[in-house]
Amino acid sequence: MDLTIAIDKSYNYINGIEQGKSFPQIDVIEKISEVLQINPAELFDENSIAKNIIRNNKEFLAEEIAKRIQKSICKNVEKDLKRILKSY
């Protein structure tokens, strides 16, 4: 799973942001920072760890996002199953 799926935007949209051709809207900035579990300001800080990871190691970033999304999905499925089983 990649960032495009996590924030429900196209590859071209993300690519345009990465290349500086476009600037994301506030809600997109919030979604990206939520997925990355960082403060939105870190996306604009030249010295931030998040920016260096994005710039230098996109594969690592993709793996981390996938892990976090999978963990979140598993928690939600577990909660739903417990709720369903409790009702029986």
Backbone atoms as SQL, in Angstrom:
CREATE TABLE atoms (id INTEGER PRIMARY KEY, chain TEXT, resi INTEGER, resn TEXT, atom TEXT, x REAL, y REAL, z REAL);
INSERT INTO atoms VALUES
  (1, 'A', 1, 'MET', 'N', 0.856, -1.177, 0.000),
  (2, 'A', 1, 'MET', 'CA', 0.000, 0.000, 0.000),
  (3, 'A', 1, 'MET', 'C', 0.899, 1.237, 0.000),
  (4, 'A', 2, 'ASP', 'N', 0.478, 2.271, -0.693),
  (5, 'A', 2, 'ASP', 'CA', 1.320, 3.452, -0.743),
  (6, 'A', 2, 'ASP', 'C', 0.566, 4.696, -0.295),
  (7, 'A', 3, 'LEU', 'N', 1.259, 5.790, -0.308),
  (8, 'A', 3, 'LEU', 'CA', 0.682, 7.046, 0.170),
  (9, 'A', 3, 'LEU', 'C', -0.563, 7.437, -0.628),
  (10, 'A', 4, 'THR', 'N', -0.569, 7.157, -1.917),
  (11, 'A', 4, 'THR', 'CA', -1.733, 7.523, -2.737),
  (12, 'A', 4, 'THR', 'C', -3.005, 6.862, -2.223),
  (13, 'A', 5, 'ILE', 'N', -2.887, 5.618, -1.808),
  (14, 'A', 5, 'ILE', 'CA', -4.044, 4.899, -1.276),
  (15, 'A', 5, 'ILE', 'C', -4.396, 5.413, 0.114),
  (16, 'A', 6, 'ALA', 'N', -3.361, 5.631, 0.919),
  (17, 'A', 6, 'ALA', 'CA', -3.579, 6.056, 2.303),
  (18, 'A', 6, 'ALA', 'C', -4.311, 7.394, 2.394),
  (19, 'A', 7, 'ILE', 'N', -4.049, 8.295, 1.443),
  (20, 'A', 7, 'ILE', 'CA', -4.699, 9.609, 1.503),
  (21, 'A', 7, 'ILE', 'C', -5.741, 9.796, 0.409),
  (22, 'A', 8, 'ASP', 'N', -5.993, 8.748, -0.368),
  (23, 'A', 8, 'ASP', 'CA', -7.015, 8.750, -1.407),
  (24, 'A', 8, 'ASP', 'C', -6.762, 9.827, -2.461),
  (25, 'A', 9, 'LYS', 'N', -5.519, 9.880, -2.942),
  (26, 'A', 9, 'LYS', 'CA', -5.147, 10.799, -4.027),
  (27, 'A', 9, 'LYS', 'C', -4.382, 10.017, -5.078),
  (28, 'A', 10, 'SER', 'N', -4.339, 10.536, -6.294),
  (29, 'A', 10, 'SER', 'CA', -3.673, 9.832, -7.382),
  (30, 'A', 10, 'SER', 'C', -2.157, 9.958, -7.298),
  (31, 'A', 11, 'TYR', 'N', -1.492, 9.046, -7.992),
  (32, 'A', 11, 'TYR', 'CA', -0.034, 9.084, -8.075),
  (33, 'A', 11, 'TYR', 'C', 0.414, 10.409, -8.674),
  (34, 'A', 12, 'ASN', 'N', -0.261, 10.857, -9.724),
  (35, 'A', 12, 'ASN', 'CA', 0.108, 12.117, -10.380),
  (36, 'A', 12, 'ASN', 'C', -0.015, 13.308, -9.434),
  (37, 'A', 13, 'TYR', 'N', -1.019, 13.282, -8.584),
  (38, 'A', 13, 'TYR', 'CA', -1.202, 14.360, -7.603),
  (39, 'A', 13, 'TYR', 'C', -0.017, 14.397, -6.643),
  (40, 'A', 14, 'ILE', 'N', 0.333, 13.229, -6.082),
  (41, 'A', 14, 'ILE', 'CA', 1.459, 13.142, -5.147),
  (42, 'A', 14, 'ILE', 'C', 2.759, 13.519, -5.849),
  (43, 'A', 15, 'ASN', 'N', 2.940, 13.032, -7.064),
  (44, 'A', 15, 'ASN', 'CA', 4.145, 13.327, -7.831),
  (45, 'A', 15, 'ASN', 'C', 4.287, 14.833, -8.070),
  (46, 'A', 16, 'GLY', 'N', 3.190, 15.498, -8.361),
  (47, 'A', 16, 'GLY', 'CA', 3.218, 16.946, -8.560),
  (48, 'A', 16, 'GLY', 'C', 3.653, 17.694, -7.309),
  (49, 'A', 17, 'ILE', 'N', 3.216, 17.219, -6.160),
  (50, 'A', 17, 'ILE', 'CA', 3.622, 17.823, -4.881),
  (51, 'A', 17, 'ILE', 'C', 5.111, 17.585, -4.654),
  (52, 'A', 18, 'GLU', 'N', 5.552, 16.336, -4.852),
  (53, 'A', 18, 'GLU', 'CA', 6.959, 15.991, -4.632),
  (54, 'A', 18, 'GLU', 'C', 7.892, 16.799, -5.523),
  (55, 'A', 19, 'GLN', 'N', 7.450, 17.089, -6.735),
  (56, 'A', 19, 'GLN', 'CA', 8.287, 17.824, -7.680),
  (57, 'A', 19, 'GLN', 'C', 8.130, 19.340, -7.553),
  (58, 'A', 20, 'GLY', 'N', 7.290, 19.770, -6.644),
  (59, 'A', 20, 'GLY', 'CA', 7.093, 21.191, -6.437),
  (60, 'A', 20, 'GLY', 'C', 6.244, 21.868, -7.500),
  (61, 'A', 21, 'LYS', 'N', 5.525, 21.081, -8.274),
  (62, 'A', 21, 'LYS', 'CA', 4.667, 21.625, -9.325),
  (63, 'A', 21, 'LYS', 'C', 3.314, 22.072, -8.790),
  (64, 'A', 22, 'SER', 'N', 2.925, 21.517, -7.644),
  (65, 'A', 22, 'SER', 'CA', 1.667, 21.910, -7.019),
  (66, 'A', 22, 'SER', 'C', 1.842, 21.880, -5.505),
  (67, 'A', 23, 'PHE', 'N', 0.890, 22.493, -4.826),
  (68, 'A', 23, 'PHE', 'CA', 0.936, 22.549, -3.363),
  (69, 'A', 23, 'PHE', 'C', -0.339, 21.906, -2.837),
  (70, 'A', 24, 'PRO', 'N', -0.219, 21.006, -1.861),
  (71, 'A', 24, 'PRO', 'CA', -1.410, 20.312, -1.359),
  (72, 'A', 24, 'PRO', 'C', -2.322, 21.234, -0.556),
  (73, 'A', 25, 'GLN', 'N', -3.600, 20.901, -0.571),
  (74, 'A', 25, 'GLN', 'CA', -4.565, 21.619, 0.241),
  (75, 'A', 25, 'GLN', 'C', -4.370, 21.229, 1.701),
  (76, 'A', 26, 'ILE', 'N', -4.903, 22.033, 2.604),
  (77, 'A', 26, 'ILE', 'CA', -4.739, 21.812, 4.038),
  (78, 'A', 26, 'ILE', 'C', -5.179, 20.408, 4.448),
  (79, 'A', 27, 'ASP', 'N', -6.319, 19.945, 3.950),
  (80, 'A', 27, 'ASP', 'CA', -6.800, 18.627, 4.348),
  (81, 'A', 27, 'ASP', 'C', -5.857, 17.516, 3.899),
  (82, 'A', 28, 'VAL', 'N', -5.202, 17.700, 2.759),
  (83, 'A', 28, 'VAL', 'CA', -4.240, 16.708, 2.280),
  (84, 'A', 28, 'VAL', 'C', -2.993, 16.718, 3.161),
  (85, 'A', 29, 'ILE', 'N', -2.537, 17.896, 3.538),
  (86, 'A', 29, 'ILE', 'CA', -1.394, 18.015, 4.447),
  (87, 'A', 29, 'ILE', 'C', -1.710, 17.294, 5.755),
  (88, 'A', 30, 'GLU', 'N', -2.910, 17.496, 6.258),
  (89, 'A', 30, 'GLU', 'CA', -3.313, 16.841, 7.502),
  (90, 'A', 30, 'GLU', 'C', -3.344, 15.317, 7.345),
  (91, 'A', 31, 'LYS', 'N', -3.871, 14.822, 6.212),
  (92, 'A', 31, 'LYS', 'CA', -3.928, 13.379, 5.986),
  (93, 'A', 31, 'LYS', 'C', -2.529, 12.780, 5.890),
  (94, 'A', 32, 'ILE', 'N', -1.642, 13.456, 5.154),
  (95, 'A', 32, 'ILE', 'CA', -0.273, 12.957, 5.008),
  (96, 'A', 32, 'ILE', 'C', 0.412, 12.896, 6.364),
  (97, 'A', 33, 'SER', 'N', 0.295, 13.963, 7.133),
  (98, 'A', 33, 'SER', 'CA', 0.959, 13.985, 8.441),
  (99, 'A', 33, 'SER', 'C', 0.348, 12.957, 9.388),
  (100, 'A', 34, 'GLU', 'N', -0.951, 12.709, 9.254),
  (101, 'A', 34, 'GLU', 'CA', -1.597, 11.689, 10.089),
  (102, 'A', 34, 'GLU', 'C', -1.071, 10.302, 9.735),
  (103, 'A', 35, 'VAL', 'N', -0.976, 10.013, 8.444),
  (104, 'A', 35, 'VAL', 'CA', -0.463, 8.706, 8.009),
  (105, 'A', 35, 'VAL', 'C', 0.983, 8.518, 8.462),
  (106, 'A', 36, 'LEU', 'N', 1.779, 9.577, 8.356),
  (107, 'A', 36, 'LEU', 'CA', 3.187, 9.498, 8.741),
  (108, 'A', 36, 'LEU', 'C', 3.386, 9.646, 10.242),
  (109, 'A', 37, 'GLN', 'N', 2.316, 10.004, 10.936),
  (110, 'A', 37, 'GLN', 'CA', 2.342, 10.233, 12.385),
  (111, 'A', 37, 'GLN', 'C', 3.388, 11.288, 12.755),
  (112, 'A', 38, 'ILE', 'N', 3.285, 12.424, 12.075),
  (113, 'A', 38, 'ILE', 'CA', 4.175, 13.549, 12.345),
  (114, 'A', 38, 'ILE', 'C', 3.356, 14.827, 12.429),
  (115, 'A', 39, 'ASN', 'N', 3.967, 15.873, 12.932),
  (116, 'A', 39, 'ASN', 'CA', 3.355, 17.193, 12.951),
  (117, 'A', 39, 'ASN', 'C', 3.362, 17.734, 11.520),
  (118, 'A', 40, 'PRO', 'N', 2.270, 18.338, 11.049),
  (119, 'A', 40, 'PRO', 'CA', 2.239, 18.851, 9.677),
  (120, 'A', 40, 'PRO', 'C', 3.403, 19.796, 9.353),
  (121, 'A', 41, 'ALA', 'N', 3.876, 20.542, 10.323),
  (122, 'A', 41, 'ALA', 'CA', 4.986, 21.470, 10.084),
  (123, 'A', 41, 'ALA', 'C', 6.251, 20.741, 9.642),
  (124, 'A', 42, 'GLU', 'N', 6.408, 19.495, 10.076),
  (125, 'A', 42, 'GLU', 'CA', 7.598, 18.728, 9.698),
  (126, 'A', 42, 'GLU', 'C', 7.687, 18.489, 8.194),
  (127, 'A', 43, 'LEU', 'N', 6.561, 18.523, 7.509),
  (128, 'A', 43, 'LEU', 'CA', 6.574, 18.337, 6.064),
  (129, 'A', 43, 'LEU', 'C', 7.256, 19.502, 5.344),
  (130, 'A', 44, 'PHE', 'N', 7.391, 20.629, 6.026),
  (131, 'A', 44, 'PHE', 'CA', 7.959, 21.823, 5.403),
  (132, 'A', 44, 'PHE', 'C', 9.298, 22.233, 6.005),
  (133, 'A', 45, 'ASP', 'N', 9.758, 21.496, 6.980),
  (134, 'A', 45, 'ASP', 'CA', 11.020, 21.791, 7.649),
  (135, 'A', 45, 'ASP', 'C', 12.159, 21.123, 6.885),
  (136, 'A', 46, 'GLU', 'N', 13.074, 21.912, 6.349),
  (137, 'A', 46, 'GLU', 'CA', 14.190, 21.386, 5.562),
  (138, 'A', 46, 'GLU', 'C', 15.021, 20.372, 6.331),
  (139, 'A', 47, 'ASN', 'N', 15.067, 20.479, 7.635),
  (140, 'A', 47, 'ASN', 'CA', 15.909, 19.604, 8.441),
  (141, 'A', 47, 'ASN', 'C', 15.144, 18.470, 9.108),
  (142, 'A', 48, 'SER', 'N', 13.864, 18.346, 8.823),
  (143, 'A', 48, 'SER', 'CA', 13.070, 17.329, 9.517),
  (144, 'A', 48, 'SER', 'C', 13.412, 15.923, 9.056),
  (145, 'A', 49, 'ILE', 'N', 13.242, 15.001, 9.960),
  (146, 'A', 49, 'ILE', 'CA', 13.495, 13.596, 9.651),
  (147, 'A', 49, 'ILE', 'C', 12.555, 13.131, 8.548),
  (148, 'A', 50, 'ALA', 'N', 11.300, 13.539, 8.622),
  (149, 'A', 50, 'ALA', 'CA', 10.322, 13.101, 7.630),
  (150, 'A', 50, 'ALA', 'C', 10.731, 13.532, 6.230),
  (151, 'A', 51, 'LYS', 'N', 11.185, 14.750, 6.078),
  (152, 'A', 51, 'LYS', 'CA', 11.571, 15.242, 4.760),
  (153, 'A', 51, 'LYS', 'C', 12.779, 14.466, 4.242),
  (154, 'A', 52, 'ASN', 'N', 13.735, 14.182, 5.120),
  (155, 'A', 52, 'ASN', 'CA', 14.905, 13.418, 4.699),
  (156, 'A', 52, 'ASN', 'C', 14.536, 12.000, 4.308),
  (157, 'A', 53, 'ILE', 'N', 13.606, 11.411, 5.039),
  (158, 'A', 53, 'ILE', 'CA', 13.162, 10.064, 4.686),
  (159, 'A', 53, 'ILE', 'C', 12.493, 10.085, 3.320),
  (160, 'A', 54, 'ILE', 'N', 11.612, 11.046, 3.099),
  (161, 'A', 54, 'ILE', 'CA', 10.918, 11.151, 1.816),
  (162, 'A', 54, 'ILE', 'C', 11.917, 11.338, 0.695),
  (163, 'A', 55, 'ARG', 'N', 12.866, 12.206, 0.895),
  (164, 'A', 55, 'ARG', 'CA', 13.837, 12.527, -0.150),
  (165, 'A', 55, 'ARG', 'C', 14.811, 11.383, -0.394),
  (166, 'A', 56, 'ASN', 'N', 15.266, 10.714, 0.660),
  (167, 'A', 56, 'ASN', 'CA', 16.360, 9.754, 0.531),
  (168, 'A', 56, 'ASN', 'C', 15.956, 8.294, 0.538),
  (169, 'A', 57, 'ASN', 'N', 14.776, 7.984, 1.017),
  (170, 'A', 57, 'ASN', 'CA', 14.458, 6.575, 1.162),
  (171, 'A', 57, 'ASN', 'C', 12.966, 6.335, 1.001),
  (172, 'A', 58, 'LYS', 'N', 12.458, 6.496, -0.183),
  (173, 'A', 58, 'LYS', 'CA', 11.028, 6.354, -0.426),
  (174, 'A', 58, 'LYS', 'C', 10.541, 4.925, -0.187),
  (175, 'A', 59, 'GLU', 'N', 11.385, 3.949, -0.449),
  (176, 'A', 59, 'GLU', 'CA', 10.984, 2.562, -0.215),
  (177, 'A', 59, 'GLU', 'C', 10.734, 2.315, 1.263),
  (178, 'A', 60, 'PHE', 'N', 11.631, 2.812, 2.109),
  (179, 'A', 60, 'PHE', 'CA', 11.451, 2.685, 3.550),
  (180, 'A', 60, 'PHE', 'C', 10.156, 3.359, 3.982),
  (181, 'A', 61, 'LEU', 'N', 9.910, 4.541, 3.465),
  (182, 'A', 61, 'LEU', 'CA', 8.699, 5.288, 3.794),
  (183, 'A', 61, 'LEU', 'C', 7.454, 4.493, 3.402),
  (184, 'A', 62, 'ALA', 'N', 7.465, 3.918, 2.212),
  (185, 'A', 62, 'ALA', 'CA', 6.317, 3.130, 1.760),
  (186, 'A', 62, 'ALA', 'C', 6.069, 1.947, 2.686),
  (187, 'A', 63, 'GLU', 'N', 7.134, 1.275, 3.101),
  (188, 'A', 63, 'GLU', 'CA', 7.001, 0.139, 4.013),
  (189, 'A', 63, 'GLU', 'C', 6.438, 0.579, 5.362),
  (190, 'A', 64, 'GLU', 'N', 6.916, 1.700, 5.874),
  (191, 'A', 64, 'GLU', 'CA', 6.433, 2.201, 7.161),
  (192, 'A', 64, 'GLU', 'C', 4.958, 2.578, 7.087),
  (193, 'A', 65, 'ILE', 'N', 4.571, 3.232, 6.011),
  (194, 'A', 65, 'ILE', 'CA', 3.158, 3.605, 5.839),
  (195, 'A', 65, 'ILE', 'C', 2.304, 2.349, 5.776),
  (196, 'A', 66, 'ALA', 'N', 2.746, 1.362, 5.011),
  (197, 'A', 66, 'ALA', 'CA', 1.990, 0.113, 4.884),
  (198, 'A', 66, 'ALA', 'C', 1.836, -0.569, 6.236),
  (199, 'A', 67, 'LYS', 'N', 2.903, -0.610, 7.020),
  (200, 'A', 67, 'LYS', 'CA', 2.845, -1.234, 8.346),
  (201, 'A', 67, 'LYS', 'C', 1.839, -0.520, 9.240),
  (202, 'A', 68, 'ARG', 'N', 1.878, 0.808, 9.224),
  (203, 'A', 68, 'ARG', 'CA', 0.980, 1.584, 10.091),
  (204, 'A', 68, 'ARG', 'C', -0.473, 1.438, 9.666),
  (205, 'A', 69, 'ILE', 'N', -0.705, 1.412, 8.366),
  (206, 'A', 69, 'ILE', 'CA', -2.072, 1.237, 7.869),
  (207, 'A', 69, 'ILE', 'C', -2.566, -0.166, 8.211),
  (208, 'A', 70, 'GLN', 'N', -1.712, -1.170, 8.014),
  (209, 'A', 70, 'GLN', 'CA', -2.093, -2.543, 8.348),
  (210, 'A', 70, 'GLN', 'C', -2.414, -2.679, 9.830),
  (211, 'A', 71, 'LYS', 'N', -1.605, -2.069, 10.676),
  (212, 'A', 71, 'LYS', 'CA', -1.842, -2.118, 12.120),
  (213, 'A', 71, 'LYS', 'C', -3.180, -1.474, 12.466),
  (214, 'A', 72, 'SER', 'N', -3.448, -0.342, 11.832),
  (215, 'A', 72, 'SER', 'CA', -4.703, 0.361, 12.078),
  (216, 'A', 72, 'SER', 'C', -5.903, -0.471, 11.625),
  (217, 'A', 73, 'ILE', 'N', -5.777, -1.080, 10.458),
  (218, 'A', 73, 'ILE', 'CA', -6.865, -1.914, 9.933),
  (219, 'A', 73, 'ILE', 'C', -7.107, -3.102, 10.856),
  (220, 'A', 74, 'CYS', 'N', -6.019, -3.736, 11.308),
  (221, 'A', 74, 'CYS', 'CA', -6.157, -4.892, 12.198),
  (222, 'A', 74, 'CYS', 'C', -6.867, -4.519, 13.488),
  (223, 'A', 75, 'LYS', 'N', -6.523, -3.366, 14.046),
  (224, 'A', 75, 'LYS', 'CA', -7.180, -2.912, 15.273),
  (225, 'A', 75, 'LYS', 'C', -8.668, -2.707, 15.040),
  (226, 'A', 76, 'ASN', 'N', -9.010, -2.087, 13.907),
  (227, 'A', 76, 'ASN', 'CA', -10.420, -1.836, 13.613),
  (228, 'A', 76, 'ASN', 'C', -11.186, -3.129, 13.386),
  (229, 'A', 77, 'VAL', 'N', -10.585, -4.079, 12.691),
  (230, 'A', 77, 'VAL', 'CA', -11.231, -5.375, 12.457),
  (231, 'A', 77, 'VAL', 'C', -11.431, -6.099, 13.784),
  (232, 'A', 78, 'GLU', 'N', -10.413, -6.055, 14.629),
  (233, 'A', 78, 'GLU', 'CA', -10.512, -6.709, 15.933),
  (234, 'A', 78, 'GLU', 'C', -11.652, -6.100, 16.758),
  (235, 'A', 79, 'LYS', 'N', -11.750, -4.778, 16.774),
  (236, 'A', 79, 'LYS', 'CA', -12.831, -4.108, 17.507),
  (237, 'A', 79, 'LYS', 'C', -14.190, -4.516, 16.964),
  (238, 'A', 80, 'ASP', 'N', -14.308, -4.538, 15.624),
  (239, 'A', 80, 'ASP', 'CA', -15.580, -4.912, 15.006),
  (240, 'A', 80, 'ASP', 'C', -15.957, -6.357, 15.330),
  (241, 'A', 81, 'LEU', 'N', -14.980, -7.267, 15.270),
  (242, 'A', 81, 'LEU', 'CA', -15.259, -8.660, 15.585),
  (243, 'A', 81, 'LEU', 'C', -15.689, -8.830, 17.035),
  (244, 'A', 82, 'LYS', 'N', -15.029, -8.140, 17.935),
  (245, 'A', 82, 'LYS', 'CA', -15.405, -8.237, 19.347),
  (246, 'A', 82, 'LYS', 'C', -16.821, -7.723, 19.555),
  (247, 'A', 83, 'ARG', 'N', -17.152, -6.610, 18.884),
  (248, 'A', 83, 'ARG', 'CA', -18.493, -6.041, 18.994),
  (249, 'A', 83, 'ARG', 'C', -19.541, -6.998, 18.447),
  (250, 'A', 84, 'ILE', 'N', -19.244, -7.619, 17.320),
  (251, 'A', 84, 'ILE', 'CA', -20.181, -8.559, 16.688),
  (252, 'A', 84, 'ILE', 'C', -20.362, -9.789, 17.569),
  (253, 'A', 85, 'LEU', 'N', -19.236, -10.333, 18.046),
  (254, 'A', 85, 'LEU', 'CA', -19.324, -11.542, 18.887),
  (255, 'A', 85, 'LEU', 'C', -20.009, -11.265, 20.219),
  (256, 'A', 86, 'LYS', 'N', -19.848, -10.066, 20.721),
  (257, 'A', 86, 'LYS', 'CA', -20.487, -9.699, 21.980),
  (258, 'A', 86, 'LYS', 'C', -22.011, -9.679, 21.842),
  (259, 'A', 87, 'SER', 'N', -22.492, -9.367, 20.651),
  (260, 'A', 87, 'SER', 'CA', -23.930, -9.275, 20.438),
  (261, 'A', 87, 'SER', 'C', -24.596, -10.647, 20.305),
  (262, 'A', 88, 'TYR', 'N', -23.808, -11.695, 20.172),
  (263, 'A', 88, 'TYR', 'CA', -24.391, -13.057, 20.039),
  (264, 'A', 88, 'TYR', 'C', -24.520, -13.723, 21.358);
